[in-house]
Amino acid sequence: MRTLDELDVDGKRVLVRVDFNVPLKDGEVADDTRIRAALPTLEELRRNNAALVLVSHLGRPKNREPELSLRPVAGRLGELLGTDVRLAPGVVGDQAIAMANELQPGDVLLLENVRYEPGETKNDADLADQLAALADAYVNDAFGAAHRAHASTEGVARRLPHAAGRLLEREVKTLTAIIEDPAKPLVAVVGGAKVTDKIAVIDRFLEVADAILIGGAMCFPFFKAQGHDVGSSLCEEEGIAPAKLALEKAAQGGCRLELPNDLVLGDRFAAEAERKQLDGVDVPDGWMGLDVGPRTAERYAAEIAQAGTVFWNGPMGAFELEPFAAGTRAVAEAVANAPGTTVVGGGDSAAAIQQFGLADRVTHLSTGGGASLELLEGKTLPGVEALS
């Protein structure tokens, strides 16, 4: 993978794929974390006398919905960079070309939402050609989109001198090191709703980790595979068979697969639900497991505390509902306090650790949920492969 150290950008226009897929509220950026994550790359390029043409997606537009315009992002980015960031009215076309041609070193132009163009997700060759025509070089700093073979992540990289931005470079090196050269013991904390979404990364960790700690609704297919009652808990039927196989694999190998031994139940999925603790894991009819219990949280925190490397992806329960946030909070605090290398793998885990105000106390907070998991699984990411 080529890095910025190998790319000459002096006096050149550089097309930079960034991940500015940020939440908006009332026409303003509600969370600028992803914008801030791109700043080191953008500032380095500007210091090196480059003019920047930025390209990003926002949401999943179907018909150029104005509420998915990047205009609020341009405003916030300008504030953070301390410079005017112009927004092109389109992704490509005469106006975008004219605005790109006017750029001077240090100037920043943001193209409109690249997914306004239907050819983006199809990796359309014509769109990739038009994007390439806007610049002299290409930098991909959008790790969160690197697992997609799109025109702005894979196609255009084949058409210009290219390199990884600092964010993408750090993501790939950090996550690869977890599998290839972790400080031991390696503990993986895996939560969320579906076993099928994460069974490949669970299988991978069964080969390289010392312990896997399971939480969230995905524990219920494991419990069902063991013959436990799950009551009204969210239990993915398609996850039962792979959960059983994972349990069998763990029993034969050197990695411990740990499950909760107590739960916090609710009579419905709501903040005002009736709540009770269960000393055990057999959920009565009419109740659903919505968090790991305090004994499980304490046990998991102890595992995390003695780890040389911790990878965490997925909450321990319905942390968005305050009565059921304790388990996820306990894990977040344990990860923040852990003496070893700590990596939080994007998605809901990143949202949780930010919600609890602990994001600055982990070694690495990934910007790519799906991309993080696919890289750990051993898959080739098209946006990364194109930078070789």
Helices and strands as residue ranges (DSSP letters): G 4-6, E 13-17, E 24-25, E 28-29, H 33-47, E 51-55, G 66-68, H 71-81, E 85-87, H 94-101, E 108-110, G 114-116, H 125-132, E 137-140, G 143-145, I 151-155, G 156-158, E 162-164, H 166-180, E 186-190, H 195-208, E 211-214, G 216-218, H 219-225, G 237-239, H 240-252, E 256-258, E 263-266, E 275-278, E 288-292, H 294-305, E 309-313, G 322-324, H 326-337, E 341-344, H 347-355, G 359-361, E 364-365, H 369-377, H 382-385
